[in-house]
Amino acid sequence: MSKEMKKCPFCGGQAIFRTKGNSKSVDSVGFCFEIECGNCGARLPQNYTVEFGLADDGGITPLHDERKAAVSDWNRRVLS
């Protein structure tokens, strides 16, 4: 990820991705996650998903990726 998450607006702690669950099928593997403060536990009110599949050439292909949206949502709620 190239976009950096801002510090927690409540305590100044570091924001982290926290896995809430995972899924897999014949064609893909995925994770349900949230972003929360590693210090005080403040978090966004919604969960996000990321899902990957195996490409024909053997590479890993993102099929559905909400990581950038989650970081943008976290950064938007931070007080300047």
PENORJO-V91302 format. One record per residue. D_LAST is the distance of its C-alpha to the last C-alpha in whole Angstrom. Layout:
D_LAST
D_LAST
This chain:
22
21
17
15
13
10
10
11
8
12
13
12
15
16
16
19
22
24
27
29
32
34
37
39
42
45
42
39
37
33
31
29
25
22
19
18
17
20
19
19
20
17
18
17
20
22
24
24
27
29
32
35
38
41
42
45
45
44
40
37
36
33
34
31
27
24
22
20
19
18
16
14
14
13
10
10
9
6
4
0
